[in-house]
Amino acid sequence: MWRKLEKGMTLIEVVTALSILLIIFSLLLPIFQKVVQEKQSITQERKALYLVEKTALHIWKKGKNTSLPAKELKGYTSTSKKKGEGFETCIVWEGTNEREYEKCLYVIPKTEGNDSH
């Protein structure tokens, strides 16, 4: 009489388990890549906000006679134009997630009367 002693896994069980793990991994990899792209886009947005705020501060300090040409800054395009009493300064860029972004600030230049700290 042959007696079966099942103390280990058969080859088919191991292959099945590995196949399931491979399927799960292949489904999660694109999601992980998307998360990384979004994190990089958030970093780019922070940099863009810094650049547009820096330009706005420059306009505020220089006063009404400020003229700033459009600038290309490593993937970012910065523009400033006179609008009403002040200036509108904008920055445009394409994120790593392949979406186009734009951030704008409106600045009223400093005059002798409004230089509060």
MOPAC internal coordinates of N, CA, C and O (Angstrom, degrees):
PM7 1SCF
backbone

  N    0.0000 0     0.00 0     0.00 0    0    0    0
  C    1.4230 1     0.00 0     0.00 0    1    0    0
  C    1.5311 1   109.96 1     0.00 0    2    1    0
  O    1.2310 1   121.86 1   -51.95 1    3    2    1
  N    1.3001 1   114.05 1   128.05 1    3    2    1
  C    1.4695 1   119.10 1   179.39 1    5    3    2
  C    1.5210 1   109.85 1   -89.06 1    6    5    3
  O    1.2310 1   122.10 1   -48.73 1    7    6    5
  N    1.2524 1   113.58 1   131.27 1    7    6    5
  C    1.4532 1   119.22 1  -179.82 1    9    7    6
  C    1.5166 1   109.23 1  -112.56 1   10    9    7
  O    1.2310 1   120.85 1   -49.62 1   11   10    9
  N    1.3365 1   115.99 1   130.38 1   11   10    9
  C    1.4720 1   119.75 1  -179.63 1   13   11   10
  C    1.5197 1   109.16 1   -88.87 1   14   13   11
  O    1.2310 1   121.23 1   -52.28 1   15   14   13
  N    1.3163 1   115.26 1   127.72 1   15   14   13
  C    1.4595 1   120.85 1   173.62 1   17   15   14
  C    1.5237 1   107.44 1  -112.53 1   18   17   15
  O    1.2310 1   120.72 1   -73.88 1   19   18   17
  N    1.3080 1   116.24 1   106.12 1   19   18   17
  C    1.4669 1   120.06 1  -178.81 1   21   19   18
  C    1.5208 1   108.90 1  -100.79 1   22   21   19
  O    1.2310 1   120.87 1   -87.81 1   23   22   21
  N    1.3167 1   115.94 1    92.19 1   23   22   21
  C    1.4495 1   120.80 1   179.01 1   25   23   22
  C    1.5180 1   112.24 1  -109.98 1   26   25   23
  O    1.2310 1   119.18 1   172.57 1   27   26   25
  N    1.2845 1   119.16 1    -7.43 1   27   26   25
  C    1.4565 1   122.31 1  -177.65 1   29   27   26
  C    1.5149 1   110.98 1  -135.01 1   30   29   27
  O    1.2310 1   121.81 1     2.44 1   31   30   29
  N    1.3465 1   114.15 1  -177.56 1   31   30   29
  C    1.4627 1   119.96 1   179.77 1   33   31   30
  C    1.5159 1   108.86 1   -95.89 1   34   33   31
  O    1.2310 1   121.14 1   -34.78 1   35   34   33
  N    1.2897 1   115.42 1   145.22 1   35   34   33
  C    1.4543 1   119.25 1   176.70 1   37   35   34
  C    1.5232 1   109.20 1   -81.39 1   38   37   35
  O    1.2310 1   120.70 1   -14.45 1   39   38   37
  N    1.2805 1   116.26 1   165.55 1   39   38   37
  C    1.4616 1   121.51 1  -179.12 1   41   39   38
  C    1.5244 1   110.85 1   -61.15 1   42   41   39
  O    1.2310 1   119.91 1   140.66 1   43   42   41
  N    1.3006 1   117.78 1   -39.34 1   43   42   41
  C    1.4717 1   120.63 1  -178.78 1   45   43   42
  C    1.5245 1   110.94 1   -65.17 1   46   45   43
  O    1.2310 1   119.96 1   144.43 1   47   46   45
  N    1.3245 1   117.68 1   -35.57 1   47   46   45
  C    1.4653 1   120.79 1   177.76 1   49   47   46
  C    1.5308 1   111.34 1   -66.98 1   50   49   47
  O    1.2310 1   120.47 1   139.86 1   51   50   49
  N    1.3063 1   116.71 1   -40.14 1   51   50   49
  C    1.4688 1   121.19 1   178.69 1   53   51   50
  C    1.5236 1   110.10 1   -66.17 1   54   53   51
  O    1.2310 1   119.96 1   134.82 1   55   54   53
  N    1.3147 1   117.68 1   -45.18 1   55   54   53
  C    1.4641 1   121.64 1   179.54 1   57   55   54
  C    1.5299 1   110.21 1   -63.04 1   58   57   55
  O    1.2310 1   120.07 1   139.07 1   59   58   57
  N    1.3154 1   117.46 1   -40.93 1   59   58   57
  C    1.4656 1   121.23 1   178.48 1   61   59   58
  C    1.5307 1   110.91 1   -63.47 1   62   61   59
  O    1.2310 1   120.14 1   135.27 1   63   62   61
  N    1.3094 1   117.33 1   -44.73 1   63   62   61
  C    1.4673 1   121.16 1   179.63 1   65   63   62
  C    1.5287 1   110.83 1   -63.09 1   66   65   63
  O    1.2310 1   120.58 1   136.67 1   67   66   65
  N    1.3190 1   116.50 1   -43.33 1   67   66   65
  C    1.4702 1   119.97 1   178.48 1   69   67   66
  C    1.5284 1   111.48 1   -65.50 1   70   69   67
  O    1.2310 1   120.56 1   142.61 1   71   70   69
  N    1.3178 1   116.54 1   -37.39 1   71   70   69
  C    1.4725 1   120.22 1   177.97 1   73   71   70
  C    1.5229 1   110.90 1   -63.52 1   74   73   71
  O    1.2310 1   120.49 1   137.22 1   75   74   73
  N    1.3156 1   116.68 1   -42.78 1   75   74   73
  C    1.4688 1   120.55 1   178.42 1   77   75   74
  C    1.5233 1   110.39 1   -62.96 1   78   77   75
  O    1.2310 1   120.21 1   135.55 1   79   78   77
  N    1.3236 1   117.19 1   -44.45 1   79   78   77
  C    1.4714 1   120.74 1   177.79 1   81   79   78
  C    1.5238 1   111.39 1   -61.52 1   82   81   79
  O    1.2310 1   120.34 1   139.66 1   83   82   81
  N    1.3149 1   116.96 1   -40.34 1   83   82   81
  C    1.4627 1   121.19 1   179.42 1   85   83   82
  C    1.5302 1   111.04 1   -64.67 1   86   85   83
  O    1.2310 1   120.37 1   138.94 1   87   86   85
  N    1.3104 1   116.89 1   -41.06 1   87   86   85
  C    1.4716 1   120.56 1   178.28 1   89   87   86
  C    1.5269 1   110.38 1   -63.96 1   90   89   87
  O    1.2310 1   120.29 1   134.72 1   91   90   89
  N    1.3218 1   117.05 1   -45.28 1   91   90   89
  C    1.4719 1   120.71 1   178.82 1   93   91   90
  C    1.5237 1   110.38 1   -61.17 1   94   93   91
  O    1.2310 1   120.27 1   134.72 1   95   94   93
  N    1.3213 1   117.09 1   -45.28 1   95   94   93
  C    1.4623 1   121.18 1   179.78 1   97   95   94
  C    1.5287 1   111.27 1   -62.33 1   98   97   95
  O    1.2310 1   120.37 1   137.67 1   99   98   97
  N    1.3286 1   116.89 1   -42.33 1   99   98   97
  C    1.4710 1   119.67 1  -178.83 1  101   99   98
  C    1.5302 1   111.65 1   -68.33 1  102  101   99
  O    1.2310 1   119.77 1   154.69 1  103  102  101
  N    1.3244 1   118.05 1   -25.31 1  103  102  101
  C    1.4650 1   120.98 1   175.59 1  105  103  102
  C    1.5293 1   111.87 1   -79.33 1  106  105  103
  O    1.2310 1   119.92 1   147.02 1  107  106  105
  N    1.3198 1   117.76 1   -32.98 1  107  106  105
  C    1.4621 1   121.74 1  -177.45 1  109  107  106
  C    1.5268 1   113.53 1   -83.49 1  110  109  107
  O    1.2310 1   119.68 1   154.48 1  111  110  109
  N    1.3113 1   118.22 1   -25.52 1  111  110  109
  C    1.4660 1   121.20 1  -177.49 1  113  111  110
  C    1.5303 1   112.92 1   -59.38 1  114  113  111
  O    1.2310 1   118.25 1   131.71 1  115  114  113
  N    1.3293 1   120.93 1   -48.29 1  115  114  113
  C    1.4693 1   119.70 1   178.24 1  117  115  114
  C    1.5301 1   112.85 1   -62.14 1  118  117  115
  O    1.2310 1   120.47 1   145.34 1  119  118  117
  N    1.3247 1   116.70 1   -34.66 1  119  118  117
  C    1.4646 1   120.07 1   177.74 1  121  119  118
  C    1.5218 1   109.58 1   -64.80 1  122  121  119
  O    1.2310 1   120.28 1   135.63 1  123  122  121
  N    1.3144 1   117.06 1   -44.37 1  123  122  121
  C    1.4629 1   121.47 1   178.68 1  125  123  122
  C    1.5285 1   110.91 1   -61.47 1  126  125  123
  O    1.2310 1   120.22 1   137.43 1  127  126  125
  N    1.3354 1   117.19 1   -42.57 1  127  126  125
  C    1.4682 1   120.76 1   178.47 1  129  127  126
  C    1.5242 1   110.86 1   -62.05 1  130  129  127
  O    1.2310 1   119.80 1   140.65 1  131  130  129
  N    1.3244 1   117.98 1   -39.35 1  131  130  129
  C    1.4637 1   122.33 1   178.94 1  133  131  130
  C    1.5293 1   110.41 1   -64.78 1  134  133  131
  O    1.2310 1   120.27 1   139.23 1  135  134  133
  N    1.3159 1   117.08 1   -40.77 1  135  134  133
  C    1.4665 1   121.39 1   178.36 1  137  135  134
  C    1.5256 1   110.26 1   -62.47 1  138  137  135
  O    1.2310 1   120.13 1   137.41 1  139  138  137
  N    1.3162 1   117.35 1   -42.59 1  139  138  137
  C    1.4671 1   121.29 1   178.44 1  141  139  138
  C    1.5274 1   110.25 1   -62.97 1  142  141  139
  O    1.2310 1   119.85 1   136.77 1  143  142  141
  N    1.3317 1   117.89 1   -43.23 1  143  142  141
  C    1.4719 1   121.46 1   177.75 1  145  143  142
  C    1.5229 1   111.36 1   -60.72 1  146  145  143
  O    1.2310 1   120.25 1   136.92 1  147  146  145
  N    1.3133 1   117.13 1   -43.08 1  147  146  145
  C    1.4670 1   120.93 1  -179.62 1  149  147  146
  C    1.5245 1   110.90 1   -65.54 1  150  149  147
  O    1.2310 1   120.19 1   141.35 1  151  150  149
  N    1.3265 1   117.25 1   -38.65 1  151  150  149
  C    1.4688 1   120.26 1   177.28 1  153  151  150
  C    1.5256 1   110.36 1   -63.80 1  154  153  151
  O    1.2310 1   120.20 1   139.21 1  155  154  153
  N    1.3349 1   117.23 1   -40.79 1  155  154  153
  C    1.4636 1   120.75 1   177.73 1  157  155  154
  C    1.5249 1   110.46 1   -65.09 1  158  157  155
  O    1.2310 1   120.12 1   142.23 1  159  158  157
  N    1.3201 1   117.37 1   -37.77 1  159  158  157
  C    1.4678 1   120.94 1   178.42 1  161  159  158
  C    1.5251 1   111.15 1   -65.58 1  162  161  159
  O    1.2310 1   120.23 1   142.85 1  163  162  161
  N    1.3168 1   117.17 1   -37.15 1  163  162  161
  C    1.4661 1   120.69 1   176.93 1  165  163  162
  C    1.5230 1   110.02 1   -64.77 1  166  165  163
  O    1.2310 1   120.08 1   139.74 1  167  166  165
  N    1.3207 1   117.46 1   -40.26 1  167  166  165
  C    1.4671 1   121.41 1   176.71 1  169  167  166
  C    1.5252 1   110.31 1   -62.83 1  170  169  167
  O    1.2310 1   120.30 1   137.68 1  171  170  169
  N    1.3330 1   117.03 1   -42.32 1  171  170  169
  C    1.4669 1   120.52 1   177.50 1  173  171  170
  C    1.5251 1   110.78 1   -62.84 1  174  173  171
  O    1.2310 1   120.20 1   141.68 1  175  174  173
  N    1.3212 1   117.22 1   -38.32 1  175  174  173
  C    1.4624 1   120.50 1   179.98 1  177  175  174
  C    1.5262 1   110.78 1   -65.49 1  178  177  175
  O    1.2310 1   120.40 1   139.81 1  179  178  177
  N    1.3257 1   116.85 1   -40.19 1  179  178  177
  C    1.4709 1   120.05 1   177.01 1  181  179  178
  C    1.5210 1   110.74 1   -61.19 1  182  181  179
  O    1.2310 1   120.74 1   137.45 1  183  182  181
  N    1.3329 1   116.18 1   -42.55 1  183  182  181
  C    1.4642 1   119.85 1   178.89 1  185  183  182
  C    1.5310 1   110.22 1   -63.85 1  186  185  183
  O    1.2310 1   120.39 1   138.16 1  187  186  185
  N    1.3223 1   116.87 1   -41.84 1  187  186  185
  C    1.4674 1   121.02 1   179.54 1  189  187  186
  C    1.5242 1   110.80 1   -62.60 1  190  189  187
  O    1.2310 1   120.37 1   137.23 1  191  190  189
  N    1.3225 1   116.90 1   -42.77 1  191  190  189
  C    1.4647 1   120.13 1   178.34 1  193  191  190
  C    1.5253 1   110.89 1   -62.64 1  194  193  191
  O    1.2310 1   120.59 1   140.51 1  195  194  193
  N    1.3304 1   116.47 1   -39.49 1  195  194  193
  C    1.4628 1   120.26 1   176.59 1  197  195  194
  C    1.5293 1   110.20 1   -60.68 1  198  197  195
  O    1.2310 1   120.51 1   133.69 1  199  198  197
  N    1.3340 1   116.62 1   -46.31 1  199  198  197
  C    1.4663 1   120.61 1  -178.12 1  201  199  198
  C    1.5268 1   111.83 1   -64.71 1  202  201  199
  O    1.2310 1   119.75 1   137.78 1  203  202  201
  N    1.3286 1   118.08 1   -42.22 1  203  202  201
  C    1.4635 1   120.46 1  -178.73 1  205  203  202
  C    1.5355 1   110.13 1   -70.08 1  206  205  203
  O    1.2310 1   119.86 1   144.80 1  207  206  205
  N    1.3239 1   117.87 1   -35.20 1  207  206  205
  C    1.4667 1   120.45 1   176.32 1  209  207  206
  C    1.5274 1   111.19 1   -68.87 1  210  209  207
  O    1.2310 1   120.45 1   142.93 1  211  210  209
  N    1.3218 1   116.75 1   -37.07 1  211  210  209
  C    1.4685 1   121.19 1   177.02 1  213  211  210
  C    1.5326 1   110.07 1   -63.13 1  214  213  211
  O    1.2310 1   120.30 1   136.41 1  215  214  213
  N    1.3256 1   117.03 1   -43.59 1  215  214  213
  C    1.4664 1   121.43 1   177.58 1  217  215  214
  C    1.5225 1   110.46 1   -64.51 1  218  217  215
  O    1.2310 1   120.21 1   138.17 1  219  218  217
  N    1.3332 1   117.19 1   -41.83 1  219  218  217
  C    1.4653 1   121.12 1   179.33 1  221  219  218
  C    1.5259 1   110.75 1   -62.70 1  222  221  219
  O    1.2310 1   120.13 1   139.88 1  223  222  221
  N    1.3145 1   117.36 1   -40.12 1  223  222  221
  C    1.4671 1   121.00 1   177.82 1  225  223  222
  C    1.5232 1   110.67 1   -64.20 1  226  225  223
  O    1.2310 1   120.50 1   139.45 1  227  226  225
  N    1.3307 1   116.65 1   -40.55 1  227  226  225
  C    1.4698 1   121.25 1   177.35 1  229  227  226
  C    1.5310 1   110.24 1   -60.40 1  230  229  227
  O    1.2310 1   120.57 1   134.66 1  231  230  229
  N    1.3216 1   116.52 1   -45.34 1  231  230  229
  C    1.4721 1   121.17 1   179.14 1  233  231  230
  C    1.5275 1   109.80 1   -63.13 1  234  233  231
  O    1.2310 1   120.44 1   136.00 1  235  234  233
  N    1.3155 1   116.77 1   -44.00 1  235  234  233
  C    1.4584 1   120.91 1  -178.41 1  237  235  234
  C    1.5273 1   110.91 1   -61.02 1  238  237  235
  O    1.2310 1   120.55 1   137.31 1  239  238  237
  N    1.3409 1   116.55 1   -42.69 1  239  238  237
  C    1.4715 1   120.57 1  -178.70 1  241  239  238
  C    1.5234 1   112.65 1   -70.78 1  242  241  239
  O    1.2310 1   120.00 1   140.61 1  243  242  241
  N    1.3427 1   117.60 1   -39.39 1  243  242  241
  C    1.4714 1   121.16 1  -173.80 1  245  243  242
  C    1.5241 1   113.00 1   -75.79 1  246  245  243
  O    1.2310 1   119.38 1   154.99 1  247  246  245
  N    1.2968 1   118.78 1   -25.01 1  247  246  245
  C    1.4568 1   120.71 1   178.02 1  249  247  246
  C    1.5136 1   113.40 1    93.67 1  250  249  247
  O    1.2310 1   121.43 1    11.86 1  251  250  249
  N    1.3270 1   114.88 1  -168.14 1  251  250  249
  C    1.4734 1   122.11 1  -172.19 1  253  251  250
  C    1.5205 1   114.15 1   -66.68 1  254  253  251
  O    1.2310 1   119.21 1   157.59 1  255  254  253
  N    1.3081 1   119.12 1   -22.41 1  255  254  253
  C    1.4656 1   121.82 1  -176.17 1  257  255  254
  C    1.5293 1   112.58 1   -88.34 1  258  257  255
  O    1.2310 1   120.48 1  -162.95 1  259  258  257
  N    1.2839 1   116.69 1    17.05 1  259  258  257
  C    1.4642 1   121.13 1  -179.48 1  261  259  258
  C    1.5194 1   110.41 1   -73.46 1  262  261  259
  O    1.2310 1   120.97 1   -45.59 1  263  262  261
  N    1.3168 1   115.75 1   134.41 1  263  262  261
  C    1.4649 1   118.84 1   171.06 1  265  263  262
  C    1.5169 1   107.01 1  -134.32 1  266  265  263
  O    1.2310 1   121.04 1   -59.01 1  267  266  265
  N    1.3102 1   115.61 1   120.99 1  267  266  265
  C    1.4571 1   120.86 1  -178.71 1  269  267  266
  C    1.5207 1   109.45 1  -120.59 1  270  269  267
  O    1.2310 1   120.08 1   -60.97 1  271  270  269
  N    1.3200 1   117.46 1   119.03 1  271  270  269
  C    1.4692 1   119.45 1   176.96 1  273  271  270
  C    1.5311 1   110.17 1   -72.84 1  274  273  271
  O    1.2310 1   120.92 1   -18.12 1  275  274  273
  N    1.3092 1   115.84 1   161.88 1  275  274  273
  C    1.4716 1   119.99 1   175.78 1  277  275  274
  C    1.5211 1   108.38 1   -63.06 1  278  277  275
  O    1.2310 1   120.83 1   -39.59 1  279  278  277
  N    1.3268 1   116.02 1   140.41 1  279  278  277
  C    1.4591 1   120.97 1  -178.37 1  281  279  278
  C    1.5208 1   109.82 1  -125.38 1  282  281  279
  O    1.2310 1   121.33 1   -35.56 1  283  282  281
  N    1.3145 1   115.05 1   144.44 1  283  282  281
  C    1.4606 1   121.77 1   174.54 1  285  283  282
  C    1.5263 1   106.29 1  -106.45 1  286  285  283
  O    1.2310 1   120.24 1   -63.08 1  287  286  285
  N    1.3283 1   117.15 1   116.92 1  287  286  285
  C    1.4566 1   122.06 1  -176.20 1  289  287  286
  C    1.5200 1   110.87 1  -122.92 1  290  289  287
  O    1.2310 1   119.43 1   -90.00 1  291  290  289
  N    1.3014 1   118.69 1    90.00 1  291  290  289
  C    1.4672 1   123.89 1   174.91 1  293  291  290
  C    1.5291 1   113.24 1    42.30 1  294  293  291
  O    1.2310 1   120.45 1  -118.37 1  295  294  293
  N    1.3048 1   116.74 1    61.63 1  295  294  293
  C    1.4554 1   120.90 1   178.48 1  297  295  294
  C    1.5182 1   114.92 1    93.56 1  298  297  295
  O    1.2310 1   120.37 1   172.23 1  299  298  297
  N    1.3207 1   116.89 1    -7.77 1  299  298  297
  C    1.4653 1   122.15 1   178.88 1  301  299  298
  C    1.5211 1   108.87 1  -112.80 1  302  301  299
  O    1.2310 1   119.97 1   -38.92 1  303  302  301
  N    1.3280 1   117.65 1   141.08 1  303  302  301
  C    1.4587 1   121.97 1   174.30 1  305  303  302
  C    1.5176 1   107.62 1  -116.73 1  306  305  303
  O    1.2310 1   121.13 1   -59.51 1  307  306  305
  N    1.3330 1   115.44 1   120.49 1  307  306  305
  C    1.4617 1   121.68 1  -177.55 1  309  307  306
  C    1.5234 1   109.79 1  -107.99 1  310  309  307
  O    1.2310 1   120.27 1   -48.20 1  311  310  309
  N    1.3372 1   117.08 1   131.80 1  311  310  309
  C    1.4654 1   121.73 1   177.36 1  313  311  310
  C    1.5223 1   109.13 1  -132.49 1  314  313  311
  O    1.2310 1   121.30 1   -31.50 1  315  314  313
  N    1.3262 1   115.12 1   148.50 1  315  314  313
  C    1.4681 1   121.42 1   175.33 1  317  315  314
  C    1.5098 1   107.83 1  -137.18 1  318  317  315
  O    1.2310 1   120.64 1   -44.59 1  319  318  317
  N    1.3305 1   116.37 1   135.41 1  319  318  317
  C    1.4651 1   119.07 1   178.33 1  321  319  318
  C    1.5242 1   109.33 1  -143.17 1  322  321  319
  O    1.2310 1   121.82 1   -30.03 1  323  322  321
  N    1.3286 1   114.11 1   149.97 1  323  322  321
  C    1.4673 1   121.28 1   179.30 1  325  323  322
  C    1.5211 1   108.31 1   -67.92 1  326  325  323
  O    1.2310 1   120.88 1   -45.65 1  327  326  325
  N    1.3206 1   115.91 1   134.35 1  327  326  325
  C    1.4603 1   120.62 1   179.97 1  329  327  326
  C    1.5285 1   107.32 1  -147.91 1  330  329  327
  O    1.2310 1   121.08 1   -73.33 1  331  330  329
  N    1.3228 1   115.55 1   106.67 1  331  330  329
  C    1.4588 1   119.58 1  -178.80 1  333  331  330
  C    1.5203 1   111.02 1    66.17 1  334  333  331
  O    1.2310 1   120.74 1    48.66 1  335  334  333
  N    1.3229 1   116.19 1  -131.34 1  335  334  333
  C    1.4646 1   121.19 1   179.45 1  337  335  334
  C    1.5186 1   112.68 1   -75.82 1  338  337  335
  O    1.2310 1   120.24 1   159.81 1  339  338  337
  N    1.2996 1   117.15 1   -20.19 1  339  338  337
  C    1.4552 1   120.04 1  -173.03 1  341  339  338
  C    1.5124 1   113.83 1  -126.47 1  342  341  339
  O    1.2310 1   122.04 1    28.40 1  343  342  341
  N    1.3064 1   113.70 1  -151.60 1  343  342  341
  C    1.4608 1   122.12 1  -178.73 1  345  343  342
  C    1.5222 1   109.20 1  -128.52 1  346  345  343
  O    1.2310 1   121.50 1   -33.94 1  347  346  345
  N    1.3243 1   114.73 1   146.06 1  347  346  345
  C    1.4591 1   120.27 1   171.27 1  349  347  346
  C    1.5171 1   106.32 1  -107.87 1  350  349  347
  O    1.2310 1   120.94 1   -58.64 1  351  350  349
  N    1.3121 1   115.80 1   121.36 1  351  350  349
  C    1.4584 1   119.98 1   178.01 1  353  351  350
  C    1.5289 1   107.94 1  -113.33 1  354  353  351
  O    1.2310 1   121.16 1   -50.00 1  355  354  353
  N    1.3266 1   115.39 1   130.00 1  355  354  353
  C    1.4721 1   121.19 1  -175.60 1  357  355  354
  C    1.5230 1   110.23 1  -129.02 1  358  357  355
  O    1.2310 1   121.58 1   -24.48 1  359  358  357
  N    1.3121 1   114.58 1   155.52 1  359  358  357
  C    1.4595 1   120.49 1   174.53 1  361  359  358
  C    1.5297 1   107.31 1  -135.33 1  362  361  359
  O    1.2310 1   120.94 1   -43.67 1  363  362  361
  N    1.3235 1   115.80 1   136.33 1  363  362  361
  C    1.4675 1   122.67 1  -177.33 1  365  363  362
  C    1.5253 1   107.95 1  -125.94 1  366  365  363
  O    1.2310 1   120.61 1   -40.13 1  367  366  365
  N    1.3259 1   116.44 1   139.87 1  367  366  365
  C    1.4583 1   120.49 1   176.73 1  369  367  366
  C    1.5190 1   109.72 1  -158.05 1  370  369  367
  O    1.2310 1   121.49 1   -17.62 1  371  370  369
  N    1.3291 1   114.75 1   162.38 1  371  370  369
  C    1.4656 1   120.68 1   174.56 1  373  371  370
  C    1.5165 1   107.48 1  -106.33 1  374  373  371
  O    1.2310 1   120.85 1   -55.51 1  375  374  373
  N    1.3239 1   115.97 1   124.49 1  375  374  373
  C    1.4575 1   121.05 1  -178.46 1  377  375  374
  C    1.5184 1   111.99 1   -75.78 1  378  377  375
  O    1.2310 1   121.34 1   -11.61 1  379  378  377
  N    1.3257 1   115.05 1   168.39 1  379  378  377
  C    1.4630 1   119.36 1   177.77 1  381  379  378
  C    1.5255 1   111.34 1   -65.71 1  382  381  379
  O    1.2310 1   120.70 1   162.74 1  383  382  381
  N    1.3343 1   116.26 1   -17.26 1  383  382  381
  C    1.4599 1   120.11 1   176.89 1  385  383  382
  C    1.5321 1   111.53 1   -86.54 1  386  385  383
  O    1.2310 1   120.48 1  -168.98 1  387  386  385
  N    1.3324 1   116.69 1    11.02 1  387  386  385
  C    1.4691 1   125.38 1   175.56 1  389  387  386
  C    1.5278 1   113.30 1    65.34 1  390  389  387
  O    1.2310 1   120.43 1  -153.16 1  391  390  389
  N    1.3407 1   116.78 1    26.84 1  391  390  389
  C    1.4634 1   121.62 1   173.33 1  393  391  390
  C    1.5156 1   108.41 1  -108.47 1  394  393  391
  O    1.2310 1   120.74 1   -33.93 1  395  394  393
  N    1.3283 1   116.19 1   146.07 1  395  394  393
  C    1.4565 1   120.11 1   178.88 1  397  395  394
  C    1.5244 1   109.23 1   -91.04 1  398  397  395
  O    1.2310 1   121.24 1   -43.46 1  399  398  397
  N    1.3303 1   115.24 1   136.54 1  399  398  397
  C    1.4591 1   121.80 1  -178.80 1  401  399  398
  C    1.5181 1   109.95 1  -122.17 1  402  401  399
  O    1.2310 1   121.18 1   -25.87 1  403  402  401
  N    1.3305 1   115.35 1   154.13 1  403  402  401
  C    1.4657 1   121.50 1   174.94 1  405  403  402
  C    1.5214 1   108.22 1  -146.96 1  406  405  403
  O    1.2310 1   120.80 1   -47.93 1  407  406  405
  N    1.3266 1   116.08 1   132.07 1  407  406  405
  C    1.4633 1   122.18 1   175.59 1  409  407  406
  C    1.5207 1   107.22 1  -127.87 1  410  409  407
  O    1.2310 1   120.60 1   -44.82 1  411  410  409
  N    1.3330 1   116.45 1   135.18 1  411  410  409
  C    1.4628 1   121.26 1  -178.60 1  413  411  410
  C    1.5229 1   110.31 1  -131.05 1  414  413  411
  O    1.2310 1   121.22 1   -30.04 1  415  414  413
  N    1.3256 1   115.28 1   149.96 1  415  414  413
  C    1.4591 1   122.49 1   173.05 1  417  415  414
  C    1.5143 1   108.52 1  -131.51 1  418  417  415
  O    1.2310 1   120.80 1   -35.35 1  419  418  417
  N    1.3159 1   116.08 1   144.65 1  419  418  417
  C    1.4568 1   121.51 1   175.50 1  421  419  418
  C    1.5231 1   106.95 1  -105.94 1  422  421  419
  O    1.2310 1   120.60 1   -50.65 1  423  422  421
  N    1.3398 1   116.46 1   129.35 1  423  422  421
  C    1.4618 1   121.85 1  -174.93 1  425  423  422
  C    1.5156 1   109.99 1  -126.10 1  426  425  423
  O    1.2310 1   120.70 1   -47.96 1  427  426  425
  N    1.3249 1   116.26 1   132.04 1  427  426  425
  C    1.4618 1   120.97 1   170.79 1  429  427  426
  C    1.5198 1   105.85 1  -101.25 1  430  429  427
  O    1.2310 1   119.91 1   -62.80 1  431  430  429
  N    1.3399 1   117.77 1   117.20 1  431  430  429
  C    1.4621 1   120.57 1  -176.48 1  433  431  430
  C    1.5224 1   112.54 1   -59.54 1  434  433  431
  O    1.2310 1   121.62 1   -29.12 1  435  434  433
  N    1.3149 1   114.50 1   150.88 1  435  434  433
  C    1.4547 1   122.05 1  -179.97 1  437  435  434
  C    1.5221 1   109.85 1   -67.54 1  438  437  435
  O    1.2310 1   120.76 1   -43.12 1  439  438  437
  N    1.3162 1   116.15 1   136.88 1  439  438  437
  C    1.4645 1   122.06 1   171.63 1  441  439  438
  C    1.5201 1   106.67 1  -124.55 1  442  441  439
  O    1.2310 1   120.42 1    -4.39 1  443  442  441
  N    1.2939 1   116.79 1   175.61 1  443  442  441
  C    1.4631 1   120.13 1  -179.08 1  445  443  442
  C    1.5237 1   111.51 1   -58.86 1  446  445  443
  O    1.2310 1   120.15 1   147.53 1  447  446  445
  N    1.3233 1   117.32 1   -32.47 1  447  446  445
  C    1.4532 1   121.47 1  -176.19 1  449  447  446
  C    1.5209 1   115.19 1   -82.27 1  450  449  447
  O    1.2310 1   119.29 1   157.85 1  451  450  449
  N    1.3334 1   118.95 1   -22.15 1  451  450  449
  C    1.4737 1   119.14 1  -175.03 1  453  451  450
  C    1.5211 1   113.32 1  -117.44 1  454  453  451
  O    1.2310 1   119.70 1  -145.86 1  455  454  453
  N    1.3174 1   118.18 1    34.14 1  455  454  453
  C    1.4689 1   117.86 1  -179.32 1  457  455  454
  C    1.5347 1   110.89 1   -95.90 1  458  457  455
  O    1.2310 1   120.72 1  -125.71 1  459  458  457
  N    1.3260 1   116.23 1    54.29 1  459  458  457
  C    1.4636 1   121.16 1   178.19 1  461  459  458
  C    1.5231 1   110.00 1   -73.16 1  462  461  459
  O    1.2310 1   120.80 1   -27.77 1  463  462  461
  N    1.3105 1   116.08 1   152.23 1  463  462  461
  C    1.4724 1   121.10 1  -177.11 1  465  463  462
  C    1.4881 1   110.37 1  -105.65 1  466  465  463
  O    1.2310 1   120.10 1   180.00 1  467  466  465

